[in-house]
Amino acid sequence: MRNHITVSGKPYTEIPREMTKAGNRITMQSTKQFLYNNGYISADDLNNPNCNYSVVAQGIYNAFCDGVLSLNATKQDGVKNFTPIRVSSGLSGKLDAVIAISTISLVNKFCLARMKNNELVCSKCYVPESLRIDGILAYTQNMYVLTHYDLSDHTEWIPEINAAWTARQIEKKLKKAKADGKIEISDAEMTEILNKKPLCRLESMGDIACTLQAKNYLTIANSNDDTDFALWTKNPAVLAYAIDETGKPGNLSTVLSMSRKNQLDPAAYIERYKKYFDHAFVVADDKNVIDGFLSESGFYPCRCDHFSCIRCRRCYMHDNPAFDCAVEKLRDKKIK
């Protein structure tokens, strides 16, 4: 069953809203009640306050697939048009002032399988402890839309990034961080940043699940020339297939994310997909190991350390003469 698309208004109107001090909002419990009433979770999950988030996310995804939960096209901050694709603009940490379009690992079979392997960095996935119910709903809706609809046939759904709005937010956030003493930045550097394209990260909470999703990301980048995109993936074969079919947009940087901490994936594996990627990305549980193994790898090393993407921009550079590598300290999060 295809979903009914509504424009504007409150999203997810099928889910009961509970009156709270913050206003009329959807809560985790009201979402679980909706899923239970429609047969998507068990009574045990409904009554368990520590119910696994994957169970809730999978129930939401199945409700989208069955048409029980309808899509909602809304006008969002940083986007010019009404679209059912959720665009995140309130990110924090190193992604502050960066916008993002992402799905969710909790309903991605590729991610879920890797999260069970303790040898992989995916076993330390931070997503389950990073999201509230509104985030789970938004990213799961993205998962459904991007894996079921070809945006080439639904061009009106392609998010139109509002570069001017994004630039104003960047300036506002940088000035506040400077005034609060959190960063040191000269007026010249701030002007240089504001004169550059805004940044959009593709996949911050999940990964590519299928070729259609990969093609849709290429379509989104192709439709927003005034924005620089970067796409992280541990599923290079799917992205490579999509690029072979449609080509790689000039404003898209692709990042091959390594599977294990403190090391690059096998050389033959990297060499096989190297032509499709601009960068590699490694996580380390001890940042003191970074310089050593990267200097021996033949890649130009870049230390990430949760700095500021909007100031660094290296992962978003898509015209580098050499395939380089960024390294980030592992966030030790246990899966809920």
N, C-alpha and C positions, 0 to 999 in steps of 0.2 A: 504493500500500500504506500503510495506517495503521500508525503506530508502536505497538509494545508499550510500555506504561507500567509501570515498576517503581517501587516505593515504598521509600524509604530505601536503605541500602547504598551502595556506591561507584558513582558515575555513570560512564557510558561504559565498561561492563565489557568491551565488544568490543575496546577498544583495549588492546594489551599495556602492562603497567606495568613500569617498570624500577626496580630497586633502586638508590637513591641515598642519599647521606648524610642527605638530608632525609626519607627514608622511601620507601614504595612509591608512586611518582607516575607520572603520564602525562607524557611528554616530547614535544617537537616532533618528534623523530626517530621515536619509536614511533607517533605519530599519522600521520606521513607514510608509514610502513611499512604501517599499516593501510589508508590510502587507496590506496596503490599495489597492495596485495594484492587490493583490491576494484575496481580499475580506474578510480579517480577521479583519479589523477595519473600523470604519466609517469615513466619511469626517470630521465630528466634532472632532473625536479623532486625525486625521491627523493634523488638523490645530490648535489644542489646545496645547500650549506649556506646560501646566500643566496636560497633559493627565495622568490618573491614570496608574501607572506602572503595575498594575495587568492586565489591558487591553492589554498592549504591551506583557507581558509575556504569557498571554493566547493565543494571536495571534501567537506568536513564537511556543508555544507548539502544537497548532493545525496544524501549517505548518509542523512540524516534523511528526505528526501523519499522515498527508495526503501525505507525501513524497515530498511536495513542497520545503521543506528545507532539504538538505542532511546532514548527519552526516560526521564528518571529524576526522579521526584518526591521532593524532599528537604526536610528541615526546616532552615531557614537562620536565621542571626542576624538578628534584627529582624522575623521573620515567624512567625506563630503556627501556620500549617498546613503540611502537605506540599503542594508545588506544583512542577510542572516549569518554572515561570517563575523564572529566576534573578534575585535581588534583590541588588544590590551594597551593602554596608554599610561597606566599608573604603576609601572614597575619600579622596583627599588634596587639598592645595591649597585653593582656595576652596570645594570641595565637602566638606571635612572636616566630619564629623558630619551630612552629608546622605546619605540613601539614594537609590538610583537603580534604575530599570528601563529597560533599553536593548536595542536590537538592534545590528547592526554594519554599518558603511558598506561593508565589503569584499564583501558579497553583495547589496547593494541596488543595483539597476540605475539608479535615480534618482541615487544618490550617485556611483556609478562614472562615469556620463556627465559629471557636473559636475566630478569630480576631474581630468578630462582638459582642462578649460577653464582656461587660465592666467589668464583675466580674472576668475575667480570665487575667492572665499576657499576654496572647497572644494578647490582645487588645493594648498592648504597643509594638507590634512587631517592631523591629528595621530594618528589612530587606528593606522595601520600601525606606528608606532614606540612605541605606548603599551601594547601588549598582549603578554602571554605566552600560551602555548598554552591554559592553563586559562581565560583570559579570552576567547580566540577561540571555544573550545568553548561557553562559557556564553552569550555574546551571539549566537552563531549558532543555538543551541538556541532562544533567545528569538525570533529572527527566524522560525524555522520554526513555533513554537507560535502566535505572535501573528498570523501571516499565513495559517495553515491551519485554525485552530480558533476558533469563536465562543465566547467565554467565557460568554456568556449561556446556552449549552447545556452548559457545563462549569463551573458555579459553584464546584465544589469546588477548582478550580485557581486561582481568583482569590486572589492573595496577600493575606493578612490582616496588615496592618502592625501590629507590636507597638509602640504608642506609648510604653508605659512603658519597654520595653527601650531604645528610641531616646533617650528623655529621659535615661536613666542614662548612655548613651554620650556624649551631648552634654555632660553635666555633667563626666564623667570627662575628656574631651578638652579642655574649656575650662580646667579647673583645672590640668591638666598644662601646657598652653600658657602659662598665667599664671605657674606656678611656674618654667618654663624661661625666662621673660622674653621669650617670643615675641609676647605680646599684653598690652595693658593693658586690663583690664576690671574694673569695680566689682562688688561683691556685688549691688548693686541691678540692674545690667544683666544679670548672670547669672541672677538670680531671674526677671527679666522674660522672658528667652529661654526658660527652663525651663517657664514658665507658658503658653507658646505651643505651637501644634501642631507636631509634627515635620514636616520637609520631605522630599518625594520628587521627584526630578527624573526626568522621562520623556524619554528620548533624550539620552544624553550621548556616545554612540559611533556614532550613525547618524541615521536620519530615518524619517519615515513612508513606507512603500512602497506601501500600498494602503488602501482604505476599511475593510476588516476590521480591520486593525491599529489604525487610528484609533479605531474603535468599541470595540475591546478596551481601549484606554487610557481611554476615557470610562467604560467599565464598571468598571475597576479603581478609578478616582477615586470613582465613585458608591458603591462598596462599602467605602470607607474614609473615613468622615466625619471621623474624628479626625486626619486627616493633610492637610496642604496640598500640592497638586501643582502643578508647572509643566511645561509641554510646549513644547519648542523645535522649530520646523520651518521649512524652506525650501520646503515643499510645501503651501501653504495651501489649494489647491483641494480636496485630498483631505480635509483636516480640516474644512473648511467644509461639505462634503457630509455628513460623519458627524454634525456638530453639527446640521445642518438636520433630519436623520432622528431623532436621539435626544435632542437638547438638550445644553446645556453644564452640567456639574456645578458647583455653587456653590463647591466647594473646589478648582477647577482654574483656574489662570492659564495663558493661552496667549500664546506669544511668537513673533512673526513675525521670523525671522532673515533679515537682509539678505544679498543675494547677493554684493555687492562691497564691498571695503574702503573706508573713508573716505567712504562716501556711502550715502544712502538709496536704495531702489529707486524707480522712477518713481512720481510722485504718484498717477496713475490706478490703478496696480497696488495701492498701499497702500490707497487709498480703496475699492477693490473688496472688499477682505477685512478692512477695519478693524473692522467690527462683530463679527467672530469672534475678535478678539485684544485682549488687555489691554496688551501692550507690543510694542515693536520692539527689535531687538538688532543693533548694528553692531560690526564689528571694525575697528580702525585700526592702521596700522603705525607711526604716530607719535602718541602720546597728546596732543601739543600741538595737534593739529587738532580735538580733540573739542569744546571749548567753542564754537569759532567756528561750525562748520557746524550743530551741534545747536541753538544759540541762534537761528539763522536758519530752522530747520526748523519751528518752531512747537510742537515737542514739549518736554516737561519732561526735561532731560538728567540722566542718572545715570551717573557715572563708575565703571566696574566695577573694572578694574585688578587682577583676581585677588585681591580682598579676602577676604571671608568671607560666603558666602551665608546661613549660619545667623544672622549678626548683621545683615546688610543686609536681606534678605528681599524687596527691592523687586520682583524678578521673580516672586515667589510671591504677590504681592498681587493679588487678583482682584476687588477692589471699588474700584479707583482711579476717580475721577471723570473723569480724562483719560487718553487713550492716550499713554503716555510712551515714552522710549527709553533703553536702557542701552548703554554703549559699552565694549568691552574691547580691550586691546592684542593685536594679532595674534601668535600663536605661530608662528614661522617654522620649520615642520617640512617636510622633503622626503619625498615618498612613496617608500616602499621598493619 
